[in-house]
Amino acid sequence: MNIVVCVKYVPDAQSDRGFNEDNTTDREGVDGLLSELDEYAVEQALQIVEAGEGEVTVLTIGPADAAEAVKKSLQMGADKGVHICDDAIAGSDALATSLVLAEAIKKIGTPDIVLTGMASTDGTMGVVPAMLAERLGLPQVTYASELTVDGGVAKMRRDGDTASETVEASLPALISVTDQINEPRYPSFKGIMAAKKKPVEEWSLADLGVDAAQVGLANAATAVESTTKRPPREQGTIVTDEGDGGTKLAEFLTTNKFV
């Protein structure tokens, strides 16, 4: 069972983030890390392989620092990594991202399963898995909160607001998983040391045969027109209870249309 896991290097959600003058994200001085939602995909891939046999390859797109996302995945137990690094990719939208990922997976060799997280923690769009499946011509089963693989069939449970449904797909397939599917492992000391010897390839757009005119901020289908800093938090309204606290609270909620 060969599995490719698409992961993303994202700004730490706990860091203060802002925008540059051109309305692009300012990442200077902001720590980055493997997207937490992608850790569930890595863990699921490892569990599938450990239950039988196979190989897990992690794939990421990003600047030099994005190698840290591959490194963390290898420390968790993945077998090898591929890092697509090219300055022309900066600012790419979901369409371009799915294109680059698709061409990279074709170069790797279409695996039995392509696994992704449900969304990235910075963009939170959740559309790349579907776009990627379309480009690869694979069936897609998304938002899996439970997944089993038996032979050439993947069976998953998708939980909705009011009901759960069971979906099956023949392999090869693309599957996105939620943060309910497992508990990602922490890299052990042995895993950290072993990761140093695992192979990681770095490819450019030229290696994938992708034209730079198809990617990047200038070729994105959407653009951020303007940004405004979030105003500082103001002191809230204090309701002094002099026997009529409940009435005052109800009036406040009604006035502000909370009820």
GULO-134449 format. One record per residue (C-alpha): residue number from 1; z negated, x negated, y negated; residue in three letters. Coordinates in Angstrom, 1 decimal, padded with zeros to 4 digits. Each point is the difference from the previous one (the first is absolute). Example, Ala and Ser with C-alpha at 12.3 -4.5 7.8 and 13.67 -1.06 7.14 Angstrom:
# GULO-134449
 keba      z      x      y baba
    1 -007.8 -012.3  004.5  ALA
    2  000.7 -001.4 -003.4  SER
This chain:
# GULO-134449
 keba      z      x      y baba
    1  000.0  000.0  000.0  MET
    2  001.2 -001.7 -003.2  ASN
    3 -001.5  001.4 -003.2  ILE
    4  000.8 -000.7 -003.7  VAL
    5 -002.6  000.9 -002.5  VAL
    6  001.0  000.3 -003.6  CYS
    7 -002.9 -001.1 -002.3  VAL
    8 -000.4 -000.4 -003.8  LYS
    9 -001.8 -002.4 -002.2  TYR
   10 -001.7  002.1 -002.8  VAL
   11 -002.3 -000.5 -002.9  PRO
   12 -003.7  000.5  000.8  ASP
   13 -000.8  003.6 -000.9  ALA
   14 -003.4 -001.2 -001.3  GLN
   15  001.6 -002.2 -002.6  SER
   16  000.9  001.0 -003.6  ASP
   17  003.7  000.5 -000.1  ARG
   18  002.3  000.4 -003.0  GLY
   19  003.6 -000.1 -001.0  PHE
   20  002.3 -002.6 -001.7  ASN
   21  001.9  000.7 -003.2  GLU
   22  003.0  001.1  002.1  ASP
   23 -002.2  002.5  001.9  ASN
   24  000.0 -001.9  003.2  THR
   25 -003.3 -000.6  001.8  THR
   26 -001.9 -003.0 -001.3  ASP
   27 -001.3 -001.9  003.0  ARG
   28 -001.1 -003.1 -001.7  GLU
   29 -003.6 -000.8  000.9  GLY
   30 -000.2  002.9  002.4  VAL
   31 -000.9 -000.7  003.5  ASP
   32  002.2  001.3  002.8  GLY
   33 -000.5  000.9  003.6  LEU
   34  001.6  001.6  003.0  LEU
   35  000.3  003.8 -000.8  SER
   36 -003.0  001.6  001.7  GLU
   37  002.1  002.8  001.4  LEU
   38  002.3 -002.5  001.7  ASP
   39 -002.9 -001.5  001.9  GLU
   40 -000.1  003.2  002.1  TYR
   41  003.6 -000.5  000.9  ALA
   42 -000.7 -003.6  001.0  VAL
   43 -003.0  001.0  002.1  GLU
   44  002.0  002.7  001.8  GLN
   45  002.8 -002.4  000.8  ALA
   46 -002.6 -002.4  001.5  LEU
   47 -001.6  002.7  002.1  GLN
   48  003.4  001.1  001.4  ILE
   49  000.9 -003.5  001.0  VAL
   50 -003.5 -000.8  001.4  GLU
   51  000.3  003.1  002.2  ALA
   52  003.1 -001.5  001.6  GLY
   53  002.0 -002.9 -001.2  GLU
   54  002.3 -000.9 -002.8  GLY
   55  000.2 -001.6 -003.4  GLU
   56 -001.0  001.1 -003.5  VAL
   57  002.0 -001.3 -003.0  THR
   58 -001.2  000.7 -003.6  VAL
   59  002.5  000.3 -002.7  LEU
   60 -000.6  000.0 -003.8  THR
   61  001.9 -000.2 -003.2  ILE
   62 -001.4 -001.7 -003.1  GLY
   63 -000.6 -003.1 -002.0  PRO
   64 -001.5 -003.2  001.4  ALA
   65 -003.5  001.5 -000.1  ASP
   66  001.1  002.8  002.4  ALA
   67 -000.2 -002.5  002.8  ALA
   68 -003.7  000.8 -000.1  GLU
   69  000.8  003.5  001.4  ALA
   70  001.7 -001.7  003.0  VAL
   71 -002.8 -002.4  000.4  LYS
   72 -002.6  002.7  000.2  LYS
   73  002.1  001.9  002.6  SER
   74  000.4 -003.2  002.1  LEU
   75 -003.8 -000.6 -000.2  GLN
   76 -000.5  003.6  001.3  MET
   77  002.2 -000.9  003.0  GLY
   78  003.7  000.5 -000.8  ALA
   79  002.2 -002.6  001.7  ASP
   80  002.4 -001.0 -002.8  LYS
   81  001.0  000.9 -003.5  GLY
   82  003.1  000.3 -002.3  VAL
   83 -000.3 -000.2 -003.8  HIS
   84  002.9  001.1 -002.1  ILE
   85 -000.4 -002.0 -003.3  CYS
   86  002.7  000.2 -002.7  ASP
   87 -000.5  000.2 -003.8  ASP
   88  002.8  002.6 -000.2  ALA
   89 -002.1  002.5  001.9  ILE
   90 -002.7  000.3 -002.7  ALA
   91 -000.3  003.5 -001.3  GLY
   92  001.9  001.6  002.8  SER
   93 -000.5  003.7  000.6  ASP
   94 -000.5  001.8  003.4  ALA
   95  003.8  000.2  000.6  LEU
   96  000.5 -003.7 -000.4  ALA
   97 -003.2 -000.8  001.9  THR
   98  001.2  002.0  003.0  SER
   99  003.4 -001.7 -000.1  LEU
  100 -001.5 -003.5  000.1  VAL
  101 -002.5  001.0  002.8  LEU
  102  002.8  001.6  002.0  ALA
  103  002.2 -003.1 -000.2  GLU
  104 -002.9 -002.3  000.9  ALA
  105 -000.8  002.2  003.1  ILE
  106  003.6 -000.2  001.1  LYS
  107 -000.1 -003.8 -000.3  LYS
  108 -003.3 -000.1  002.0  ILE
  109  001.6  002.3  002.6  GLY
  110 -000.8  003.7  000.1  THR
  111 -003.4  000.3  001.7  PRO
  112 -001.3  002.8  002.3  ASP
  113 -002.3  001.2 -002.9  ILE
  114  000.0 -000.6 -003.7  VAL
  115 -003.5  000.8 -001.3  LEU
  116 -001.1  000.5 -003.6  THR
  117 -003.0  001.3 -001.9  GLY
  118  000.1  003.5 -001.5  MET
  119  000.6 -001.4 -003.5  ALA
  120 -000.8 -003.1 -002.1  SER
  121 -003.2 -000.1 -002.0  THR
  122  001.8 -000.9 -003.2  ASP
  123  003.1  002.2  000.0  GLY
  124 -001.4  002.8  002.2  THR
  125  003.4  001.5  000.4  MET
  126  000.2  000.2  003.8  GLY
  127  003.8  000.3  000.1  VAL
  128  001.1 -003.4  001.2  VAL
  129 -000.7  000.8  003.7  PRO
  130  002.5  002.9 -000.1  ALA
  131  002.6 -001.9 -001.9  MET
  132 -000.4 -003.0  002.3  LEU
  133  000.4  002.2  003.1  ALA
  134  003.2  001.5 -001.5  GLU
  135  001.5 -003.4 -000.7  ARG
  136 -000.8 -001.2  003.6  LEU
  137  001.2  003.2  001.6  GLY
  138 -003.4  000.5  001.7  LEU
  139 -002.0  003.2  000.6  PRO
  140 -003.0  000.1 -002.2  GLN
  141 -003.5  001.4  000.7  VAL
  142 -002.2 -000.3 -003.0  THR
  143 -003.7  000.3 -000.9  TYR
  144 -001.3 -000.6  003.6  ALA
  145 -003.8  000.3  000.3  SER
  146  000.2 -000.6  003.7  GLU
  147  002.7 -001.9  002.0  LEU
  148  000.8 -000.7  003.6  THR
  149  003.0 -001.7  001.5  VAL
  150  001.0  000.7  003.5  ASP
  151  003.2 -001.7  001.3  GLY
  152  002.7  000.9 -002.4  GLY
  153 -001.8  002.8 -001.8  VAL
  154 -002.4 -000.1 -002.9  ALA
  155 -002.3  003.0 -000.3  LYS
  156 -002.0  000.6 -003.2  MET
  157 -002.3  002.5 -001.6  ARG
  158  000.5  000.9 -003.7  ARG
  159 -002.9  001.7 -001.7  ASP
  160  000.7  002.5 -002.8  GLY
  161 -002.2  001.9 -002.3  ASP
  162 -000.3  003.0  002.3  THR
  163  001.3 -001.2  003.4  ALA
  164  001.0 -003.0  002.1  SER
  165  003.3 -000.4  001.7  GLU
  166  001.3 -002.2  002.8  THR
  167  003.3 -001.8 -000.4  VAL
  168  001.9 -002.1  002.5  GLU
  169  002.8 -002.5 -000.6  ALA
  170  002.1 -002.1  002.3  SER
  171  000.0 -003.7 -000.7  LEU
  172  001.1 -001.9 -002.0  PRO
  173 -001.7  001.9 -002.8  ALA
  174 -001.6 -000.5 -003.4  LEU
  175 -003.6  001.2 -000.2  ILE
  176 -002.4  000.1 -003.0  SER
  177 -003.7  000.2  000.6  VAL
  178 -002.9  001.4 -002.1  THR
  179 -003.4 -001.5 -000.7  ASP
  180 -001.5  002.3  002.7  GLN
  181  001.8 -001.6  002.9  ILE
  182 -002.4 -003.0  000.7  ASN
  183 -002.4 -002.4 -001.5  GLU
  184  001.8 -003.3 -000.9  PRO
  185 -001.7 -003.1  001.5  ARG
  186 -001.3 -002.9 -002.1  TYR
  187  001.6 -003.3  000.7  PRO
  188 -002.1 -002.1  002.2  SER
  189 -000.5 -003.8 -000.5  PHE
  190  002.2 -000.5  003.1  LYS
  191  002.7  002.3 -001.5  GLY
  192 -000.2 -001.8 -003.4  ILE
  193  000.5 -003.4  001.6  MET
  194  002.8  001.3  002.4  ALA
  195  001.9  001.5 -003.0  ALA
  196  000.6 -003.5 -001.4  LYS
  197  002.3 -000.8  002.9  LYS
  198  001.9  003.2  000.1  LYS
  199  003.6  000.0 -001.2  PRO
  200  000.9  001.5 -003.4  VAL
  201  003.6  000.1 -001.2  GLU
  202  001.0  000.4 -003.7  GLU
  203  003.3  001.6 -000.7  TRP
  204  001.9  000.6 -003.3  SER
  205  002.4  002.8 -000.8  LEU
  206  002.9 -002.3  000.9  ALA
  207 -001.5 -000.4  003.5  ASP
  208  000.2  003.8  000.4  LEU
  209  003.4  000.4 -001.6  GLY
  210 -001.4  002.2 -002.7  VAL
  211  001.6 -000.1 -003.5  ASP
  212 -002.5 -000.6 -002.8  ALA
  213  001.8  002.8 -002.0  ALA
  214 -001.5  002.5  002.5  GLN
  215 -003.6 -000.8 -000.7  VAL
  216 -002.3 -000.9 -002.8  GLY
  217 -001.4  001.8 -003.1  LEU
  218  003.3  000.2 -001.7  ALA
  219  001.5  001.8  002.9  ASN
  220 -002.9  002.4  000.6  ALA
  221  000.8  003.7  000.0  ALA
  222 -003.1  000.7 -002.1  THR
  223 -001.7 -001.7 -002.9  ALA
  224 -003.3  000.1 -001.8  VAL
  225  000.7  001.0 -003.6  GLU
  226 -003.4 -000.6 -001.5  SER
  227 -003.6 -000.7  000.9  THR
  228 -003.3  000.7 -001.7  THR
  229 -003.4 -001.5  000.8  LYS
  230 -002.5  002.3  001.3  ARG
  231 -002.5  000.9 -002.8  PRO
  232 -003.6 -001.1  000.5  PRO
  233 -002.3  002.5  001.6  ARG
  234 -001.9  002.0 -002.6  GLU
  235 -003.6  001.2  000.4  GLN
  236 -000.2  003.3  001.7  GLY
  237 -001.6  003.2 -001.3  THR
  238 -003.8  000.2  000.6  ILE
  239 -001.3  003.5  000.8  VAL
  240 -003.7  000.3 -000.8  THR
  241 -001.7  002.6  002.2  ASP
  242 -002.3  002.1 -002.1  GLU
  243  000.0  002.9  002.4  GLY
  244  003.6  000.8 -000.7  ASP
  245  001.6 -003.1  001.7  GLY
  246  001.9  002.1  002.5  GLY
  247  001.6  002.1 -002.8  THR
  248  000.9 -003.1 -002.0  LYS
  249  001.5 -001.7  003.0  LEU
  250  002.1  003.2  000.8  ALA
  251  001.2  000.2 -003.6  GLU
  252  001.0 -003.7  000.1  PHE
  253  001.9  000.4  003.2  LEU
  254  001.7  003.1 -001.3  THR
  255  000.9 -001.5 -003.4  THR
  256  001.6 -003.0  001.7  ASN
  257  001.8  002.2  002.5  LYS
  258 -001.7 -001.6  003.0  PHE
  259 -000.7  003.5  001.4  VAL
